[in-house]
Amino acid sequence: MSVGWILRGALALLLAGLVLTPETFAPLFAPVAPANGPVIYQRTSLLSLSLSHLGLVAAASTAATLVAVTLAILVTRPSGAPFRPLSRTITNVGQTFPPVAVLALAVPVLGFGAGPTLIALFLYGLLPIFENAMTGLSNLPPQTMEAARGMGMGRRQRLWQVELPLALPVILAGIRLSVVIALGTATIGSTVAARTLGEVIIAGLLTNNTAYVLQGGLIVGLFAVLIFDAMVLLEKRLVRRTSRADPAKPRRGRGAAPSA
């Protein structure tokens, strides 16, 4: 077993321990807790907060991926090219307005809870996915596309069987960046009563309890590192798979002799 997998396993075990049995780490956090004050956050289960946090990130990232990739497909078609500047303007909205401002604008309309947080994460996650999807779909190998046409594939077949599979590693890199950003940004959702790990951090800031702040921050950080690493591994696997499936690459027949 490589050192990388040992490190991944150690981080996963640390995360599981912090979420499932946080009392085990009380001696570690005790030096930064207030005198005679609580060390481990116990107002709400850290497991339920973690699941709610990840659920918000997953829902917002899925919606952002569907919208951003669909827009990228449309503007990389000849008929949609004139709408590329407008699409960039739409996906830049989340980066123009900070998440706190989006929350402030969404609360009067949607009320407190998960709704404003989902809107903020969705808008903030559009740009990385859109830009990567557009880059991946715009820079496909010409010989591959020509080979696909030569095989008699129609536009829809080329999109689903050639273009998207070849662009998928680049698209996934954008999704990875968007998800990691959302994992950190979701913590501010607790300011509008969304159930996230930000609740632990905010409670620590309000009570001057550094132990709470470290607990919440460490759990969010470990989630980000492990999810980032998992998506990097998935990208590498997809790169190997798409390189083998490239229709432009010559394939040697089963009984063919090697060329001189």
C-alpha positions in Angstrom: 0.0 0.0 0.0 1.4 3.4 -1.0 2.0 6.3 1.4 -0.7 8.3 -0.4 -3.4 5.7 0.5 -2.2 5.4 4.1 -2.5 9.1 4.4 -6.0 9.1 2.9 -7.0 6.4 5.3 -5.6 8.3 8.3 -7.5 11.5 7.3 -10.7 9.5 6.8 -10.4 7.9 10.2 -9.7 11.3 11.8 -12.8 12.8 10.1 -15.0 9.8 11.2 -13.8 10.2 14.7 -14.4 13.9 14.9 -17.9 13.4 13.5 -19.0 10.2 15.2 -17.1 10.3 18.6 -16.1 13.9 19.2 -15.7 13.3 22.9 -12.6 11.3 22.1 -10.8 14.5 21.1 -11.7 16.4 24.2 -8.1 16.3 25.6 -6.9 17.7 22.3 -9.2 20.7 22.3 -9.2 21.3 26.1 -6.2 23.7 26.1 -8.0 26.2 23.8 -11.4 26.0 25.5 -12.5 28.6 28.0 -11.8 27.8 31.7 -14.5 25.7 33.2 -16.3 25.9 29.8 -17.5 23.2 27.4 -14.9 21.6 25.2 -16.9 19.6 22.7 -19.9 21.1 20.8 -23.0 19.2 21.9 -26.0 21.4 21.2 -26.6 19.4 18.0 -25.1 16.2 16.6 -22.1 16.8 14.5 -23.1 13.9 12.3 -26.5 15.5 11.5 -24.8 18.9 10.9 -22.3 17.2 8.6 -25.0 15.4 6.6 -27.0 18.6 6.3 -23.9 20.5 5.2 -23.0 17.9 2.6 -26.6 17.7 1.4 -26.7 21.5 0.7 -23.4 21.4 -1.1 -24.5 18.3 -3.2 -27.9 19.9 -4.2 -26.4 23.3 -5.1 -23.4 21.7 -7.0 -25.7 19.3 -8.9 -28.0 22.2 -10.0 -25.0 24.4 -10.9 -23.5 21.5 -12.9 -26.6 20.9 -14.9 -27.1 24.6 -15.7 -23.5 25.4 -16.4 -22.8 22.4 -18.6 -26.1 22.9 -20.6 -25.1 26.5 -21.2 -21.6 25.5 -22.3 -23.0 22.9 -24.8 -25.4 25.5 -26.2 -22.7 28.3 -26.7 -20.2 25.9 -28.2 -22.6 25.0 -31.0 -22.4 27.2 -34.1 -26.0 28.5 -33.6 -25.3 29.4 -30.0 -21.9 31.1 -30.3 -23.5 34.7 -30.4 -24.9 34.0 -26.9 -21.5 33.3 -25.4 -21.0 36.8 -23.9 -24.5 36.7 -22.4 -23.8 33.3 -20.9 -20.6 34.5 -19.3 -22.4 37.5 -17.8 -25.0 35.1 -16.3 -22.5 32.7 -14.8 -20.4 35.7 -13.4 -23.3 36.9 -11.3 -22.3 34.6 -8.4 -18.8 36.0 -8.5 -19.9 39.6 -8.7 -22.2 39.4 -5.6 -20.5 37.9 -2.5 -22.5 35.0 -0.9 -23.3 37.2 2.1 -25.0 39.7 -0.2 -26.9 37.0 -2.0 -28.1 35.7 1.4 -29.2 39.2 2.4 -31.2 39.6 -0.8 -32.7 36.1 -0.7 -33.9 36.0 3.0 -36.7 38.5 2.4 -38.0 36.4 -0.5 -37.3 32.8 0.7 -37.2 33.3 4.5 -34.6 31.8 6.8 -33.3 28.3 6.4 -31.7 26.3 3.6 -33.3 28.2 0.7 -31.1 31.3 0.7 -28.0 29.2 1.2 -28.8 27.0 -1.8 -29.3 30.0 -4.0 -25.9 31.5 -2.9 -24.0 28.2 -3.4 -25.7 27.7 -6.8 -24.8 31.1 -8.1 -21.2 31.0 -6.7 -20.6 27.6 -8.3 -21.7 28.3 -11.8 -18.6 30.1 -13.2 -15.9 27.4 -12.6 -18.0 24.7 -14.1 -19.1 26.8 -17.1 -15.6 28.0 -18.0 -14.1 24.5 -17.8 -17.0 22.9 -19.7 -16.7 25.5 -22.4 -12.9 25.1 -22.6 -13.2 21.3 -22.8 -15.8 21.3 -25.5 -14.0 24.0 -27.5 -10.6 22.3 -27.6 -11.4 18.8 -28.8 -8.8 17.1 -31.0 -9.8 17.9 -34.7 -8.7 14.4 -35.8 -11.0 12.8 -33.3 -14.0 14.8 -34.4 -13.2 14.1 -38.0 -13.0 10.3 -37.2 -16.4 10.5 -35.5 -17.9 12.2 -38.6 -16.2 9.6 -40.8 -17.9 6.8 -38.8 -21.3 8.3 -39.7 -22.1 9.8 -36.3 -24.8 12.5 -36.2 -24.5 15.7 -34.1 -26.3 14.2 -31.1 -24.2 11.0 -31.2 -21.0 13.0 -31.4 -22.0 15.1 -28.4 -22.9 12.2 -26.1 -20.4 9.6 -27.4 -17.4 11.7 -28.2 -17.4 15.3 -27.1 -18.7 15.0 -23.6 -16.6 11.9 -22.7 -13.4 13.6 -24.0 -14.3 16.9 -22.2 -15.4 15.2 -19.0 -12.0 15.3 -17.2 -11.8 19.1 -17.8 -15.5 19.5 -16.8 -14.9 17.5 -13.7 -12.0 19.8 -12.7 -14.4 22.7 -12.7 -16.9 20.7 -10.7 -14.2 19.9 -8.2 -13.3 23.5 -7.8 -16.9 24.5 -7.4 -17.6 21.8 -4.8 -14.6 22.7 -2.7 -15.6 26.4 -2.8 -19.2 25.4 -1.8 -17.9 23.3 1.1 -16.3 26.4 2.7 -18.9 28.9 1.7 -21.8 26.8 3.1 -20.6 27.6 6.6 -22.1 31.1 6.3 -25.5 29.6 5.8 -25.8 29.2 9.5 -26.1 33.0 9.8 -29.6 32.5 8.2 -30.6 29.4 10.2 -29.4 26.8 7.7 -28.1 23.7 9.4 -24.5 23.5 8.5 -21.1 23.1 10.2 -20.9 26.8 10.4 -23.2 26.5 13.4 -20.3 25.1 15.4 -17.9 27.9 14.2 -20.4 30.7 14.8 -21.1 29.3 18.3 -17.4 29.4 19.1 -17.0 32.9 17.9 -20.0 34.2 19.9 -18.8 32.5 23.1 -15.1 33.1 22.6 -14.6 29.3 22.5 -11.7 28.5 20.2 -12.3 24.8 20.7 -15.7 25.0 18.9 -14.1 27.0 16.1 -11.3 24.5 15.6 -13.8 21.6 15.6 -16.0 23.1 12.9 -13.1 24.3 10.8 -11.2 21.0 11.0 -14.3 18.9 10.0 -15.0 21.2 7.0 -11.3 21.2 6.0 -11.1 17.4 6.1 -14.2 17.1 4.0 -12.7 19.5 1.5 -9.4 17.7 1.3 -10.9 14.2 1.0 -13.5 15.2 -1.6 -10.9 17.1 -3.6 -8.6 14.1 -3.5 -11.3 11.7 -4.5 -12.3 13.9 -7.5 -8.6 14.2 -8.6 -8.4 10.4 -8.6 -11.6 10.2 -10.6 -10.3 12.7 -13.2 -7.1 10.7 -13.7 -9.1 7.5 -14.2 -11.3 9.3 -16.8 -8.3 10.6 -18.6 -6.9 7.1 -19.0 -10.3 5.7 -20.1 -11.0 8.4 -22.6 -7.5 8.1 -24.1 -8.2 4.4 -24.7 -11.7 5.1 -26.2 -10.5 7.9 -28.6 -11.9 6.9 -32.0 -9.1 8.7 -33.8 -6.5 6.3 -32.4 -5.6 3.4 -34.7 -6.5 0.0 -33.4 -4.6 -3.1 -34.3 -6.7 -6.1 -35.4 -6.5 -9.2 -33.3 -4.5 -11.2 -35.9 -2.7 -8.3 -37.6 1.0 -8.2 -37.8 2.9 -5.2 -36.4 4.0 -2.6 -38.9 7.6 -2.4 -39.8 
